[in-house]
Amino acid sequence: MSTTAASSDLNEKQRRILAYLREHAATKTYFKSRLIAAELGLTAKEVGANMTAIRTGEFDIDVEKWGYSSGTTWKVDA
């Protein structure tokens, strides 16, 4: 599945999260759900719930659940 085809299968929140990660992955590796949420006007719970589609999809970034101290942290490799 190509990146474009996979992106079209995402809902609006998932596309926003994916775009945010793509934009910041060049300069950052670890992202907290609550900080992504604050930037995108979502809740940390919404970010976590929507991250599964990004983690399991075939995109130009790899996302791995990394830790839980003070909220979920995601490791992103571009």
N, C-alpha and C positions, 0 to 999 in steps of 0.2 A: 504494500500500500504506500502510495507516495505521501509526502508531507502535506501537500495541498489537499488531497482527497481526505486524509485523516483529519485535517483541521476543519473541514466542512462538517464532520460528524460531531463536532463539539458544540455545546450550547454557548450562549453569549458570555456567561461568567467564566467558563472554561477557556474560551478564546482570549478573554481579557487577562486571565492568569498566565496563559501561555505566552502572550505578547509581552507581559511584564517580565517574565523569566528570561525570554529571549533577549530583551533589551538590556537587562542587567547582568546576565550570566558571563559576559566578557570581563567584567570587573569584580564579580562576586561569585562565591561558590556556595555559601550557606545562606538560606533564607528562612526566617521564622514566619509561620502562618499569620501571626498577629500583625507583623510589619507589612506583609503583602496585603493583608486585609485593610490596614489603615491607608495604604496608598491607593487602593482600588475602591474604597467605600463599601467593603464587604465585612462580614464577621470572620473571625479566625475559623469558626466551625464551617462556614460556607467554603472557605479556601480548602480546608482539609477534605471536605466531602467532594469537592470538584477536582481535587488533585489526582484522584484515582484514575480518571479518564486520561489525564496527561501522562501519568506514570506508566500506564499500560498501553498507550498508543505509540505509534511509530512516528516520532518527530525528530527534529534535528538537535534535540537536547535529551539528556537522560536525567531522570528525577528519581531520587532514592530517599525514603524516609530515614532520617538520620538520628534524631534524638527527641526527647520529651522534656528536658529541663526548661522550665519557664515557657512551656508551649512546644508544639511540634516544630522541629527544624527539618528542612529539606536540603539535601545535597544535590546541586544541579551542575551537570557537566555539559558544556556547549560543544 
